[in-house]
């Protein structure tokens, strides 16, 4: 009877030890799972933040590019206006030079005619 009792107690102790080991193993698995889950959640939050940051950065770059394009367009408009003004000023100068040249030609003709009349009168 004592041997049987000892074997029963040993079996119970072995079963209790196995159950305790399983509990410890499951508890460790549970802790590992929670830690892994927390790391996944943190990585997911970091990825979402990075996506938001990338979107904000892209939006800001688009805004800067749009502003720069506006300045470029303004500068091109100013250049075109200045080129038109320059062309108009050149045309006006050519017109003035042509008028002065015409006046010189007329004055020269008048001088030649006056010389001829003076020669005729003499």
Residue frames as a rotation matrix with the C-alpha (Angstrom) as fourth column:
UNK 1
0.553 0.833 0.000 0.00
0.833 -0.553 0.000 0.00
0.000 0.000 -1.000 0.00
UNK 2
0.451 -0.435 -0.780 2.77
0.170 -0.815 0.553 2.41
-0.876 -0.382 -0.293 0.85
UNK 3
-0.645 -0.707 0.289 4.50
0.383 0.028 0.923 1.71
-0.661 0.707 0.253 -2.47
UNK 4
-0.181 0.688 0.703 1.25
0.964 -0.018 0.266 2.28
0.195 0.726 -0.660 -4.34
UNK 5
0.744 0.458 -0.487 0.64
0.591 -0.791 0.159 5.46
-0.313 -0.406 -0.859 -2.38
UNK 6
-0.028 -0.849 -0.528 4.19
0.132 -0.527 0.840 6.65
-0.991 -0.046 0.127 -3.14
UNK 7
-0.720 -0.208 0.661 3.71
0.643 0.157 0.750 5.91
-0.260 0.965 0.021 -6.87
UNK 8
0.293 0.899 0.325 0.39
0.938 -0.336 0.082 7.78
0.183 0.281 -0.942 -6.86
UNK 9
0.678 -0.103 -0.728 2.02
0.305 -0.861 0.406 10.73
-0.669 -0.497 -0.553 -5.12
UNK 10
-0.442 -0.896 -0.050 4.96
0.239 -0.171 0.956 10.64
-0.865 0.410 0.289 -7.56
UNK 11
-0.438 0.371 0.819 2.52
0.897 0.113 0.428 10.52
0.067 0.922 -0.382 -10.51
UNK 12
0.668 0.733 -0.131 0.55
0.744 -0.663 0.083 13.44
-0.026 -0.152 -0.988 -9.05
UNK 13
0.331 -0.641 -0.692 3.76
0.154 -0.687 0.710 15.41
-0.931 -0.342 -0.128 -8.44
UNK 14
-0.680 -0.591 0.434 4.88
0.481 0.088 0.872 14.66
-0.554 0.802 0.224 -12.00
UNK 15
-0.039 0.760 0.649 1.49
0.968 -0.133 0.214 15.72
0.249 0.636 -0.730 -13.41
UNK 16
0.775 0.284 -0.565 1.56
0.493 -0.831 0.258 18.90
-0.396 -0.478 -0.784 -11.25
UNK 17
-0.136 -0.913 -0.384 5.09
0.175 -0.404 0.898 19.64
-0.975 0.055 0.215 -12.46
UNK 18
-0.654 -0.045 0.755 4.02
0.744 0.144 0.653 19.11
-0.139 0.988 -0.061 -16.07
UNK 19
0.411 0.886 0.216 0.95
0.892 -0.439 0.104 21.32
0.187 0.150 -0.971 -15.56
UNK 20
0.594 -0.272 -0.757 3.10
0.289 -0.807 0.516 24.01
-0.751 -0.525 -0.400 -13.91
UNK 21
-0.536 -0.840 0.088 5.62
0.338 -0.118 0.934 23.82
-0.774 0.530 0.347 -16.76
UNK 22
-0.342 0.503 0.794 2.79
0.920 0.009 0.392 24.15
0.190 0.864 -0.466 -19.30
UNK 23
0.714 0.624 -0.317 1.38
0.687 -0.713 0.142 27.14
-0.138 -0.319 -0.938 -17.39
UNK 24
0.171 -0.750 -0.639 4.81
0.154 -0.620 0.769 28.81
-0.973 -0.230 0.010 -17.29
UNK 25
-0.693 -0.435 0.575 5.31
0.580 0.136 0.803 28.07
-0.428 0.890 0.158 -20.99
UNK 26
0.056 0.813 0.580 1.88
0.951 -0.221 0.218 29.52
0.305 0.539 -0.785 -21.90
UNK 27
0.735 0.161 -0.658 2.48
0.466 -0.825 0.320 32.56
-0.492 -0.542 -0.681 -19.67
UNK 28
-0.267 -0.913 -0.309 5.83
0.193 -0.365 0.911 33.15
-0.944 0.184 0.274 -21.39
UNK 29
-0.584 0.152 0.798 4.17
0.812 0.133 0.569 32.73
-0.020 0.979 -0.201 -24.78
UNK 30
0.508 0.861 0.008 1.52
0.858 -0.507 0.080 35.22
0.073 -0.034 -0.997 -23.72
UNK 31
0.461 -0.437 -0.773 4.17
0.201 -0.797 0.570 37.75
-0.865 -0.418 -0.279 -22.62
UNK 32
-0.643 -0.724 0.250 6.11
0.365 -0.003 0.931 37.20
-0.673 0.690 0.266 -25.87
UNK 33
-0.219 0.661 0.718 2.90
0.961 0.020 0.274 37.66
0.166 0.750 -0.640 -27.86
UNK 34
0.747 0.534 -0.396 2.03
0.617 -0.779 0.114 40.90
-0.248 -0.330 -0.911 -26.01
UNK 35
0.057 -0.815 -0.577 5.57
0.095 -0.571 0.816 42.24
-0.994 -0.101 0.044 -26.49
UNK 36
-0.735 -0.299 0.608 5.50
0.584 0.177 0.792 41.33
-0.344 0.938 0.045 -30.18
UNK 37
0.192 0.904 0.381 2.04
0.968 -0.238 0.075 42.89
0.159 0.355 -0.921 -30.52
UNK 38
0.666 -0.002 -0.746 3.28
0.350 -0.882 0.315 46.08
-0.659 -0.471 -0.587 -28.82
UNK 39
-0.436 -0.882 -0.177 6.29
0.142 -0.262 0.955 46.20
-0.889 0.391 0.240 -31.17
UNK 40
-0.540 0.317 0.780 3.98
0.841 0.204 0.500 45.69
-0.001 0.926 -0.377 -34.17
UNK 41
0.578 0.806 -0.130 1.66
0.812 -0.583 -0.003 48.45
-0.079 -0.104 -0.991 -32.95
UNK 42
0.347 -0.542 -0.765 4.62
0.124 -0.782 0.611 50.79
-0.930 -0.307 -0.204 -32.46
UNK 43
-0.712 -0.633 0.306 5.99
0.345 0.065 0.936 49.95
-0.612 0.772 0.172 -35.92
UNK 44
-0.141 0.768 0.625 2.55
0.982 0.028 0.188 50.50
0.127 0.640 -0.758 -37.43
UNK 45
0.738 0.395 -0.547 2.24
0.527 -0.844 0.103 53.88
-0.421 -0.364 -0.831 -35.70
UNK 46
-0.119 -0.873 -0.473 5.72
0.049 -0.481 0.875 54.85
-0.992 0.080 0.100 -36.90
UNK 47
-0.707 -0.107 0.699 4.82
0.658 0.261 0.706 53.83
-0.258 0.959 -0.114 -40.46
UNK 48
0.350 0.904 0.247 1.60
0.934 -0.358 -0.014 55.87
0.076 0.235 -0.969 -40.34
UNK 49
0.584 -0.209 -0.784 3.53
0.227 -0.886 0.405 58.88
-0.779 -0.415 -0.470 -39.01
UNK 50
-0.529 -0.848 0.022 6.13
0.194 -0.095 0.976 58.47
-0.826 0.521 0.214 -41.77
UNK 51
-0.378 0.481 0.791 3.35
0.925 0.166 0.341 58.31
0.033 0.861 -0.507 -44.38
UNK 52
0.706 0.663 -0.248 1.73
0.685 -0.728 0.005 61.48
-0.177 -0.174 -0.969 -42.99
UNK 53
0.238 -0.721 -0.651 5.11
0.061 -0.658 0.751 63.21
-0.969 -0.218 -0.113 -42.91
UNK 54
-0.696 -0.489 0.527 5.83
0.502 0.194 0.843 62.14
-0.514 0.851 0.111 -46.49
UNK 55
0.064 0.808 0.586 2.42
0.986 -0.143 0.089 63.42
0.155 0.572 -0.806 -47.61
UNK 56
0.782 0.185 -0.595 2.94
0.385 -0.894 0.228 66.74
-0.490 -0.407 -0.770 -45.81
UNK 57
-0.184 -0.942 -0.280 6.43
0.107 -0.303 0.947 67.05
-0.977 0.144 0.156 -47.31
UNK 58
-0.593 0.025 0.805 5.13
0.787 0.231 0.573 66.29
-0.171 0.973 -0.157 -50.80
UNK 59
0.517 0.844 0.143 2.36
0.855 -0.518 -0.029 68.86
0.050 0.137 -0.989 -50.32
UNK 60
0.574 -0.378 -0.727 4.88
0.139 -0.829 0.541 71.47
-0.807 -0.412 -0.423 -49.11
UNK 61
-0.552 -0.812 0.189 7.16
0.298 0.020 0.954 70.72
-0.779 0.583 0.231 -52.08
UNK 62
-0.192 0.577 0.794 4.22
0.978 0.045 0.203 71.06
0.081 0.816 -0.573 -54.46
UNK 63
0.781 0.505 -0.368 3.40
0.569 -0.818 0.086 74.41
-0.258 -0.276 -0.926 -52.85
UNK 64
0.125 -0.838 -0.532 7.03
0.023 -0.533 0.846 75.61
-0.992 -0.118 -0.047 -53.16
UNK 65
-0.671 -0.367 0.644 7.17
0.589 0.264 0.764 74.44
-0.450 0.892 0.039 -56.79
UNK 66
0.249 0.849 0.466 3.87
0.964 -0.263 -0.035 76.19
0.093 0.458 -0.884 -57.54
UNK 67
0.762 -0.016 -0.647 5.17
0.235 -0.925 0.300 79.42
-0.603 -0.381 -0.701 -55.99
UNK 68
-0.295 -0.948 -0.115 8.46
0.092 -0.148 0.985 79.12
-0.951 0.280 0.131 -57.89
UNK 69
-0.457 0.199 0.867 6.58
0.878 0.256 0.404 78.48
-0.142 0.946 -0.292 -61.14
UNK 70
0.673 0.737 -0.061 4.50
0.729 -0.676 -0.109 81.60
-0.122 0.029 -0.992 -60.44
UNK 71
0.436 -0.602 -0.669 7.67
-0.054 -0.759 0.649 83.66
-0.898 -0.247 -0.363 -59.98
UNK 72
-0.599 -0.648 0.470 9.16
0.393 0.273 0.878 82.18
-0.698 0.710 0.091 -63.16
UNK 73
-0.011 0.697 0.717 5.97
1.000 -0.013 0.027 83.04
0.028 0.716 -0.697 -65.08
UNK 74
0.822 0.273 -0.499 6.05
0.363 -0.927 0.092 86.60
-0.438 -0.257 -0.862 -63.67
UNK 75
-0.033 -0.934 -0.356 9.72
-0.050 -0.354 0.934 86.97
-0.998 0.048 -0.035 -64.66
UNK 76
-0.576 -0.136 0.806 8.97
0.729 0.360 0.582 85.69
-0.369 0.923 -0.108 -68.18
UNK 77
0.488 0.826 0.281 6.13
0.873 -0.466 -0.147 88.21
0.010 0.316 -0.949 -68.47
UNK 78
0.675 -0.315 -0.667 8.43
0.050 -0.883 0.467 91.01
-0.736 -0.349 -0.580 -67.30
UNK 79
-0.451 -0.872 0.189 11.12
0.213 0.101 0.972 89.93
-0.867 0.478 0.140 -69.80
UNK 80
-0.244 0.436 0.866 8.54
0.967 0.171 0.187 89.92
-0.067 0.884 -0.463 -72.62
UNK 81
0.806 0.563 -0.183 7.35
0.563 -0.824 -0.056 93.43
-0.183 -0.058 -0.981 -71.61
UNK 82
0.314 -0.780 -0.541 10.93
-0.087 -0.591 0.802 94.71
-0.945 -0.205 -0.253 -71.47
UNK 83
-0.580 -0.515 0.631 11.70
0.538 0.340 0.771 93.18
-0.611 0.787 0.080 -74.88
UNK 84
0.236 0.748 0.621 8.59
0.969 -0.226 -0.096 94.87
0.068 0.625 -0.778 -76.34
UNK 85
0.842 0.029 -0.539 9.63
0.204 -0.942 0.268 98.20
-0.500 -0.336 -0.798 -74.80
UNK 86
-0.141 -0.983 -0.119 13.17
0.035 -0.125 0.991 97.80
-0.989 0.136 0.053 -76.15
UNK 87
-0.449 0.028 0.893 11.87
0.850 0.322 0.417 96.94
-0.276 0.946 -0.168 -79.63
UNK 88
0.638 0.743 0.204 9.54
0.770 -0.623 -0.139 99.98
0.024 0.245 -0.969 -79.54
UNK 89
0.623 -0.486 -0.613 12.40
-0.025 -0.796 0.605 102.24
-0.781 -0.362 -0.508 -78.42
UNK 90
-0.466 -0.815 0.344 14.65
0.324 0.205 0.924 100.89
-0.823 0.542 0.169 -81.20
UNK 91
-0.091 0.522 0.848 11.90
0.996 0.043 0.080 101.44
0.005 0.852 -0.523 -83.77
UNK 92
0.871 0.405 -0.280 11.39
0.433 -0.900 0.047 105.01
-0.233 -0.162 -0.959 -82.48
UNK 93
0.187 -0.890 -0.416 15.15
-0.051 -0.432 0.901 105.68
-0.981 -0.147 -0.126 -82.65
UNK 94
-0.553 -0.356 0.753 15.31
0.672 0.343 0.656 104.31
-0.492 0.869 0.050 -86.21
UNK 95
0.375 0.786 0.492 12.35
0.923 -0.367 -0.118 106.50
0.088 0.498 -0.863 -87.13
UNK 96
0.799 -0.150 -0.583 14.05
0.110 -0.916 0.387 109.57
-0.592 -0.373 -0.715 -85.58
UNK 97
-0.249 -0.968 0.017 17.29
0.120 -0.013 0.993 108.75
-0.961 0.249 0.119 -87.39
UNK 98
-0.322 0.210 0.923 15.41
0.933 0.235 0.272 108.37
-0.159 0.949 -0.272 -90.68
UNK 99
0.760 0.649 0.034 13.68
0.649 -0.756 -0.090 111.74
-0.033 0.090 -0.995 -90.10
UNK 100
0.498 -0.664 -0.558 17.03
-0.077 -0.675 0.734 113.41
-0.864 -0.323 -0.387 -89.27
UNK 101
-0.497 -0.678 0.541 18.61
0.458 0.325 0.827 111.86
-0.737 0.659 0.150 -92.34
UNK 102
0.123 0.649 0.751 15.67
0.991 -0.125 -0.054 113.12
0.058 0.751 -0.658 -94.44
UNK 103
0.893 0.173 -0.415 16.15
0.262 -0.950 0.168 116.61
-0.365 -0.259 -0.894 -92.95
UNK 104
-0.004 -0.976 -0.216 19.87
-0.007 -0.216 0.976 116.48
-1.000 0.005 -0.006 -93.78
UNK 105
-0.456 -0.102 0.884 19.10
0.816 0.348 0.462 115.39
-0.355 0.932 -0.075 -97.34
UNK 106
0.564 0.753 0.339 16.56
0.821 -0.556 -0.129 118.23
0.091 0.351 -0.932 -97.69
UNK 107
0.721 -0.366 -0.588 19.01
0.016 -0.840 0.543 120.75
-0.693 -0.401 -0.600 -96.20
UNK 108
-0.356 -0.900 0.252 21.72
0.278 0.156 0.948 119.53
-0.892 0.408 0.194 -98.58
UNK 109
-0.145 0.401 0.905 19.33
0.989 0.087 0.119 119.88
-0.031 0.912 -0.409 -101.56
UNK 110
0.855 0.498 -0.145 18.36
0.504 -0.864 0.007 123.35
-0.121 -0.079 -0.989 -100.40
UNK 111
0.324 -0.833 -0.449 22.05
-0.030 -0.483 0.875 124.25
-0.946 -0.270 -0.182 -100.09
UNK 112
-0.540 -0.497 0.679 22.82
0.609 0.325 0.723 122.88
-0.580 0.805 0.127 -103.56
UNK 113
0.254 0.724 0.642 19.81
0.957 -0.285 -0.058 124.76
0.141 0.629 -0.765 -105.00
UNK 114
0.866 0.042 -0.498 20.90
0.217 -0.929 0.299 127.97
-0.450 -0.367 -0.814 -103.26
UNK 115
-0.137 -0.988 -0.072 24.44
0.119 -0.089 0.989 127.53
-0.983 0.127 0.130 -104.62
UNK 116
-0.407 0.052 0.912 23.04
0.890 0.246 0.384 126.97
-0.204 0.968 -0.146 -108.10
UNK 117
0.686 0.698 0.208 20.85
0.723 -0.685 -0.086 130.10
0.082 0.209 -0.974 -107.82
UNK 118
0.598 -0.539 -0.593 23.83
0.001 -0.739 0.673 132.10
-0.801 -0.403 -0.442 -106.55
UNK 119
-0.467 -0.788 0.401 25.86
0.388 0.224 0.894 130.78
-0.794 0.573 0.201 -109.45
UNK 120
-0.054 0.544 0.838 23.08
0.997 -0.024 0.080 131.67
0.063 0.839 -0.540 -111.87
UNK 121
0.862 0.420 -0.283 22.72
0.463 -0.880 0.107 135.11
-0.204 -0.223 -0.953 -110.34
UNK 122
0.265 -0.839 -0.475 26.41
0.073 -0.474 0.877 135.81
-0.962 -0.267 -0.064 -110.74
